[in-house]
Amino acid sequence: MIIRHALFLMLNLLMLACSTVTEEKTIDNSGAMKGELLIQDGAWCWFSDPRAVYHRGTKEQIYFGYINGSGDVCIGSKDLESEQLNQFVLHDTLEVDDHNVPSILVLPNGKLLAFYNEHNGNVYLRKSANSEDISSWEGSRIVARETEHYNYCYSNPVQLKEENGRIYLIGRKVGPTRSFDNWWQYMKYSDDEGQTWSDDIVLLDNEGRKNPPYLKVATDHQSRIDFLFTDGHPKIGSDVSVYHMYYDEGVFFQTNGDTLAGMDQLPIPIASVNKLYDASETNIRAWIWDIALISGHPVITYSRYPTEDDHIYHYAYWQNGEWVDREVVNSGSWIASLRQGDVVREAHYSGGIVLDQQDQRHIYLAREISGKFEIEHRQLLPDSQWTTSLITARSTANNVRPYVVYNTPPEYALLLWMSGVYRHYTEYETDIKIAKVIY
């Protein structure tokens, strides 16, 4: 892993010596694969992660969460040696809403914690009864409880080894009113593997801005948590920018290492954090997609929206004290499949662009090709170009929201994505597919 990280940093230095304009190599269709069906009837959003994790203990398995068309919160496992597939319903008929997808944390003893939520309600937790086994679970518990004034959404669990295994849970809190200036990012923690939890700690303050922020996280699993966030939702205004900060040993820092605040000084005003992308300079709104760490430096993907029909993917990394921001491709328009008379309700739902957390030279994205969204793999080369190959081709249904299974071994990626008809986060007829990409 150290060798691969060193190679990546050498490649970045070479890229800085090259033009910042990305030249795209010819798309290779020859190796396109349709992908295998993993789960019939499944969907997810992209603000609760990890949605799928690889773990090798006594078994070599992946664990993955999804929401089906009946609103059941589900978890699955696939044994990579025997190919055995198992499924379990964590919570039946919670809501037909892809926001409720579970996030998964594998504890050091091999037991699983599955977090899931209502879309503006409670956050729940279930713990597997046995290691590396999803067939039996302890009862559900409410980790963040809805009240008359507050409700919750999203779950992003992180466990830090250097904080004695403390688990942080990061998500969204709304209240005391539904007004957009009362939408917060919060965190809370557990020091006993999820049995008890601290009170909510408001992390970010949008200081009365009437546009709700969105957040993604990454971690080194030791002492550091990185936060990628916006100061709004792109459908609310054209001035939505992108920010980054990180936490390490009780202190929050700017990307460049300048101190922002201690844990006892939260919340942090969003406006005090340095911008990765400043929409006020371009009047082009943005939204975030993914973040990862490479040798302690953040790598991120996000979208810009000059129009609702032009979703421009970007790839950025921190190098030599500054952000290097590269346009990747215009992915086309929104993913909603509309019927006659329908009005698009989420025009900034892109196909998606994500990183391989083990090797961030590899990205996976969904973009429109010949009227359908196809999944594409790109690899960043030393000459500042991308190699480009299709994972899917000539599809009859859209392929969207790719996700690389977290913690997959470095020699390959296990890629999951949604395939089917997606109309809205409360109306979808999609399956989950899987493909193995050898590096």
N, C-alpha and C positions, 0 to 999 in steps of 0.2 A: 504494500500500500504506500509506503514512504517513497519508493522508487517512482510509482505512478504519480504521486503528488508532485515530486520534484520535476518530472517530465512535463506535467501540466503547467507549472510555473515557468519552465523554460520556453514552452510554447507561447505563453502569454507575452513574455519578453520579446519573442520574435514577432508576435502580432503587432506590438507597439511600434516596431520598426517598419511595419508595412502600412499600407493605406487602411484607413478605418472603414472604407467602403467595402462591403462584403460582395465578393464575386461568387456566383453560384455555379457549381459544376452541373453537368447534365444529370437529370433525374434518371435513376436506374430502376426500371420497372421489372427487370428480369427476375428478381428475387422476391417479388411481392407475394405476400401470403395473406390469405383471407382471415387467418386466425381461427383458433378452435373455440367452440362454445364452452365457456366455463360455467355460467349460470344463466338460465332462462328466466327472464323477468327480474331485472335488477337495475338500479340507478344510483347515482350519488352526486353530491355537489363537490366543490373543491376548497372549502374553507374549514373542514375538519379532517385532520390527518394525524398519524398514518392511517389511510384507508385499508392498506394491505401491507403485510410484513412477512419477511422470510425469517425462519428460525431453524437452526440445526441443533438439536439436542440428541435424544435417542432416536428421533425421527428427523427427516429433512422435509419440512412442510412450509407452505404459505398459508397465512390466515388473512381473510379479507371480509370487509363489511359491505352491506348494500341495503337498499330499501326496495321492496317489491311493489307491484301495482296495487296491492291491498293495504299498503301502509304498514306492513310488518317490518320490524327492524331485525335484520338477519346477519348472521356470521357464518362463513364457510371455511373449510380447510381442505387443502389438497396435498396429499403425500406425493412428493416428487419422484419417489422410487417406485411405489406400487401404483401410482395414479389414482388411488382411492380418494373420492370426493365425499365430504360430509357437510351437512348443513344443520343449522340450529336457529330457531326463532327466539331472539332475545326478548322481544316485546311485540305481541301481536296487535295489529290494527291500531298503532299509535297515531299516525297521520299519514295520508298519502302526500308526501312532501320529501323531496330529495335532500333537504337541509338536515334531515334526521339521521343521516348515515353514521354508523358507529366508527369511532377511532379506536385503535388497538395498541396496547402496550404489553410487551412480553416481559414479565418479571424475571429476575435472575434465576429463580427456581423453576422456570418454564411455565408457570401459571399465567393466564391471560387476564388482563383487565380490559373490558369493553365499555367505553363511554358513548353515550348517545343522548340526544336531546329532542325536545319538541321545537318547532319553529316558533320561538317566542313562548316559552313555557318553562318546564323543568329540565335539568340535566341529570341523567341517570348513570349508574355504574353497576355492572355485574362482574363477578370474579369467577373464573372457572374453578370447578371443584378439584380438578386434577391437572397435572402438568401435561402440556402438549395434547390436550384433549378438549374438544368443544361439545361433547355430548352431554355434559352435566355442569350446571352452574349454581352458584349461590343465588339467593333472591336479589331482586333489583333494589337498589337504594338510591335515594335522591341526594345528589351531591350539591346542587344549587337549586334551591326551591323557589318556585314562583310565588309571589305575594300579590297583594292588591295593587302595589305600586311598581313592582319589578318583575321582569321575566328575562329568560336566558336563551341563547342559541350558540351553536358550534361547540366543539370540544377538540382541544389540541394538548394531549398529555406529553410531558417531558420528564424523564428521570435523570438526575445528576448524581453520578458516582461520588464526586468529591464533596457533596453535601449530604453524605451518609445515606444515599439512596432517596433523597427527598423527591417527591413527585409533584410537579407543577401542572395545573390544569389552566388553560388559557382559552378564553372565548369572549362572547359578547353579552353585555348586560344592558337592558333598556329600562329606563324609568328615572324619575317617578312618573313622567308622562310619556306618551308615545311620540312626542315631538322629536324631530331628528337631532335637536341639540341636546337630547338626553339619551343618546346612544353611546355606550362606553365599551372599551376593551378592558377586561378584568382578568385577574389571575388569583388563584388560591393554591394552597399546598397541603400535602399530607406527608407525615414522617413515619407512617405505619402501614405503607403499601395500600393506602386507600381506605383504611378502616375509619379514620376520622380526618376532618378537614378544617383548615383555618377559615376565618371569615373572608369574604370577598375583599380584594385589594384592587381599586381602580387603577389601571396602568396608564392610560392615555386620556388626555383632556382636549377635546376639540374646541374648547373655549367659546361655546355658544354658536358655533358654525352650524347652520341648519342643513347638514349633509352628513350621513352616517359613515364613519370610517370602517375599513376592512383590513384584516390582518392575517399574515401567515408566519409560521415559525420554523426554525431549524435549530439543531443542537449538535454539539460534539459528544454528548452523553457524559461528559466529565464535569465541567463547571460553567459552560457557556450556552446561552440561548440567544439566537439572532431573531430579530423582528423585522419583517417587511410589511409596510402598511401604507394606506392612503389616508387622505383627509376627506374622503367622501365616496359616494357611489356615482359612476359616470352618467347615469340617467338623470341625476339631480342637477348637475351643472357641468360647464365646460372647463372648470378650473381645478379638476381633481388631479393632485400630484402624488408622487411616490416617495416614500421615506424609508430609511433603514437606521436601526440602532441595535445594540447588543447588551446583554447582561452577563456579568462575570463576577463571581465571588461577592455578591451582595450589592453591586454597583452597576448602574446603567451608563453606557458610553455611546458617543457618536461613532460613526464608522471609523473616523480617524483616530480614535482613542481618547478624545476629550471627554471629560466627565460630564454627564447630564444630571444624575441624581442618585442618591442612595435609596434603598428599599423603603426607608422611613420618610422619604421626601416625595413619594408618589402622591398624585399622578403627575406625569410629565406632559406639559403642554405640547401638542403636536407641532405647533408653529416654532417651537424651540429646537426641533430636530432638523438636521441638515437634509435637504432634498436630494434624492437620487435623480429624480426627473421633476422639473418645474413646469407645470402646465400654464402658469401665469405668463410665461415667456412665449408660449406658442399658441395659447388658446385651444389646445388639443387635449382633451380629457384622457385619462389613463385608468387602468385597472391591473391588479396584480395576479400572478399565476403560480410562481414557485420560487423557492429559495433553498440553497444548499451551502455547505461550508467545504472549502478546499484549503487545507493547511492553514486554517484559521482565518481565511478570507471568504467573504460572501460572494456567491454567484446567484443571479436572479433572472427570472423571465417575467415579462409583463406585456400588456397590449396598449397601444394608443389608438384613438378613434377620431381621425379627422372627419369622418362621416360614419353614419350607422352601417353603411355598406362597405366600409374599409376598416378592417380590424388588422392593424399593423403589429406584428409580433416583434419584440425586442429581447435581446440577450445582453446582460450587463455583468461586469465583474469588477471588483476592487483591486487595483494594481498601482503600485508606486504612489500611494496617497491620493488617488483619484478614481472616479468611476469611468470605466471604458464601456460605452453604450453602443451596441451594434444593432442596426435594423436587420431582421432575419427575412421576413416575407410578409406580403399582404395576404392574409388568410381568407379574405372574402368577407361575407356578411355574418349575421347572427345564425344560430343553429336551429331556431324554432321552425318546425314544419307547420305551415298554416293551411287551414281549410278555407274554402270560399267564405268570405265575410269575417274571417278572423282578423284581429289586430294584434301585431306583435307586442307583447308585454315586457319583454326583456331584450331590447335591441342590442345590448352590449354583452350578451352571452356568446363568447367566442367558442370556437372548436376546442381550444386549449393548447398550451405549450408548456411542457414540463421537462425537468432535468433528471438524468440518472444520478441519484445521490452519491453513488460510488465513483462516478467518473463524469464530471460535468462538461467534458468535451462533447458528450452525447446528449442530444435533446430529441424529444418526440413531440410532434405537433399534429393538429388536425386542421386541414384547410380545404377549401372548395376546389375540386377538380372535376370538370365536366358535369357540374350540377349536383355533385354529392361531396360530402366531407370524407376525405381519405386520411389515413394515419401515415405519417412520414417520419423517417429517422434521419437525422443529420448529425454529422461528426465534424467538429472544427479541426482544421488541419494547420500545420505550421506556416503555410503560405497565406493564411488569413482567409481561406476559402472554406466552404462547406462541401463535404460529400453528401449526396442526397439520394435516398432510396425509399421506395414506397413499401410500407407494411401491408396496406390494403390497396387494391386497384380495381377499377371498373365495378364498383359496388352498387348494389341496388338499394341499399339503405345507408343512412348517414353513420359515420364512425366519429365519435367525439369524446372529449374529456379523457385523454390518455392518462395513465398513472403507472410509473415504474414501481414495482413492488419494493418496499423499503428494505434495505440491508441485504439485497441480493448479492451473491458473490461477484467479484469484480470482472470475471471473465465472460459474463453474459448479463443480459437484462431480461427479466420477466415483465412483460408489458401487458397491462389490462386496459380496456376501454369499453365505452358504451356503444352499442350498435342497435339502431332501430329508429323509431319515431319519437322525437322529443318536441313537445309543444310548449311546456311550461314546467316550472318546478313542482307543480301539483298535477301534471298530466303528462305521462310518459309511457311508452311501450318499447322498452329497450332491454337488451340482453347484455351480459358482461362477457367479453371475449378475452382470450389470452394468446400471446405469442412469445416464443423464446427467441431472443436476438443474440447471436453469438458474436463476440468482438474478436 
